[in-house]
Amino acid sequence: MFLLFQYLFPLNLCANPFPGAHLWFLAPKSVFSGNVLSDFVTKRQKNLLSDGIFGITLFNIFERIYYNIPLTFYFMQKQIHVDKQSDRLASLDVLRGFDMFWIIGGGSLIVALSKALDWGWLNVVAEQMSHVRWEGFHFEDLIFPLFMFISGVAIPYAITARIEKGADKTALLKKAAKRGILLIILGILYNGALQKGFSTIRIPSVLGQIGIAYFFAATIVIYTKSMKSRILWLTGILSSIAVLQLLVPVPGAGAGMLDPVNGINAYLDRLLIPGRLHGTTFDPEGLLCSISAISVTLMGALAGGILRDGNPASTKKVKILALVGASQIIAALLLSTFYPIIKAAWTVPFNLLTSGISCMLLSLFYLFIDVKPWAREWVWGIGTYKLFFFKVIGMNSITIYMVSRIFDFRDAATFFVGFLEPALGNWIIILGGITLEWMFLHFLYKKQVFLKV
């Protein structure tokens, strides 16, 4: 727990008398020899680690638990480094892991720490770790659309590359359809269909919406050749959603009613979706929401097309993504003066805002990981082990999403650190759960086991 806490919050909260040592006892013994060690650790740190109680005790304890975790700078350079011959975007895995971190406990950890420490700035951050009730925007509202945007970025790398090699488009369409259907099924299972029975089943789900949006965005990419055609499709989707939400009247309520009861989203959900609705009168992953979310995945596909085209490591692409993202954010804020930002209804301003922020985050991660001009030293230095932390999560994002629904990692963490909760607070349990989740994912990573949906 101490290790991950120092990783996430590298402050001297634990009175560590050996600066920098908290990194080195995470490495295998083989790293503490020869030129590798001398490149990174001072002579003083070597002595502390070999002779000091702190180095011996903590290193050996961690070694016995999980001997070969490769969290040293030297080893992680090879893990984060992107193979120029590969058609895989390294920054995308890290960004996906960053996004999933907040889902598997990062947000809860911030909230728990704010309650325990009661620091002003941390309380402000903690307020962002919950969804707004209806209209407005918090950081928590970005997490889901960011994942959908990322799934769209991967489309040109997974599909366009195969089309260029002569793959059959019908076969690619069938594969996208299978993925969409599988995600819908997993989403229904995640909602507890087997646990609670089918009488109270909830069909809409997070995974189902991802699957639907991916299928339609992939279909558009498969059967269109130019960026212009895809932008026209995007414009058509956004315009259609805007017309439905603002101009089409709901029986007994009228047009433009964007609320949980009288809005067009809620009306269509009650009319067409069988089973239980998450919001009682509407579902945030309902019919119109899923159609609207196609635009977010498609905007991700457009961003992926920009990154994949031409030079694989270009600062020009970083600038383009940043400019596009900023433009989307400005457009969303202008539209929000009369067309509110509502996550639960996936309004057009919400789609533009979240896609804009996602685009800017992608440009930042792409710069630091795939482009690496002046940022190279930072990435291979203090940032590398943090990038690897997120990469491990990002490589098995669907796996940890499903497994954490079945297995309670926090309950397991109580077995190890429950005695500390009365003195430290609930955050230690949450941190323990995240630690166990990451160790599970790292085990899969080392064994090269990845759930590909």
Stockholm file with secondary structure:
# STOCKHOLM 1.0

chainA/1-453         MFLLFQYLFPLNLCANPFPGAHLWFLAPKSVFSGNVLSDFVTKRQKNLLSDGIFGITLFNIFERIYYNIPLTFYFMQKQIHVDKQSDRLASLDVLRGFDMFWIIGGGSLIVALSKALDWGWLNVVAEQMSHVRWEGFHFEDLIFPLFMFISGVAIPYAITARIEKGADKTALLKKAAKRGILLIILGILYNGALQKGFSTIRIPSVLGQIGIAYFFAATIVIYTKSMKSRILWLTGILSSIAVLQLLVPVPGAGAGMLDPVNGINAYLDRLLIPGRLHGTTFDPEGLLCSISAISVTLMGALAGGILRDGNPASTKKVKILALVGASQIIAALLLSTFYPIIKAAWTVPFNLLTSGISCMLLSLFYLFIDVKPWAREWVWGIGTYKLFFFKVIGMNSITIYMVSRIFDFRDAATFFVGFLEPALGNWIIILGGITLEWMFLHFLYKKQVFLKV
#=GR chainA/1-453 SS CHHHHHHHSCSSTTCCSSTTHHHHTTSCGGGSSHHHHHHHSCHHHHHHHHHSHHHHHHHHHHHHHSTTCCCSHHHHHHHHCCCTTCCCCHHHHHHHHHHHHIIIIIHHHHHHHHHHHCCHHHHHHHHTTSCCSSBSCCTHHHHHHHHHHHHHHHHIIIIIHHHHTTCCHHHHHHHHHHHHHHHHHHHHHHTTHHHHCGGGCBCCCHHHHHHHHHHHHHHHHHTCCSHHHHHHHHHHHHHHHHHHHHTSCBTTTBSSCCSTTTSHHHHHHHHHCCBCCTTSSCCTTSHHHHHHHHHHHHHHHHHHHHHHSSCSSCHHHHHHHHHHHHHHHHHHHHHTTTSCCBGGGTCHHHHHHHHHHHHHHHHHHHIIIIICSTTHHHHHTTTHHHHHHHHHHHTTHHHHHHHHHHSCHHHHHHHHHGGGHHHHCTHHHHHHHHHHHHHHHHHHHHTTCCCCC
#=GC SS_cons         CHHHHHHHSCSSTTCCSSTTHHHHTTSCGGGSSHHHHHHHSCHHHHHHHHHSHHHHHHHHHHHHHSTTCCCSHHHHHHHHCCCTTCCCCHHHHHHHHHHHHIIIIIHHHHHHHHHHHCCHHHHHHHHTTSCCSSBSCCTHHHHHHHHHHHHHHHHIIIIIHHHHTTCCHHHHHHHHHHHHHHHHHHHHHHTTHHHHCGGGCBCCCHHHHHHHHHHHHHHHHHTCCSHHHHHHHHHHHHHHHHHHHHTSCBTTTBSSCCSTTTSHHHHHHHHHCCBCCTTSSCCTTSHHHHHHHHHHHHHHHHHHHHHHSSCSSCHHHHHHHHHHHHHHHHHHHHHTTTSCCBGGGTCHHHHHHHHHHHHHHHHHHHIIIIICSTTHHHHHTTTHHHHHHHHHHHTTHHHHHHHHHHSCHHHHHHHHHGGGHHHHCTHHHHHHHHHHHHHHHHHHHHTTCCCCC
//
